[in-house]
Amino acid sequence: MDDEFAKDLGDYSSLGELKAKLKGEIEKEKELALDRQLKDHVVDQLLEANPFEVPESLVVEQAKALVSDTEV
């Protein structure tokens, strides 16, 4: 891999610039993944501490949405 390779991939003037861009994107994805993980953990803790019954109509609607999403 060299500067020509980087230029072929897009508007990059050098391999270093491409690497920097990729590093930034990877770091951003890791940060987003950690944020999602934290939010999921908070929701799990809230649900564990505050259990409640889910209305049957909500379950039915969610099932319909899942089926609809899997249809081709």
Residue pairs with C-beta under 8 A, 6 or more apart in sequence:
1 15
2 15
3 13
3 14
3 15
5 15
5 18
6 12
6 13
6 14
6 15
6 17
6 18
7 13
9 18
10 18
12 18
12 21
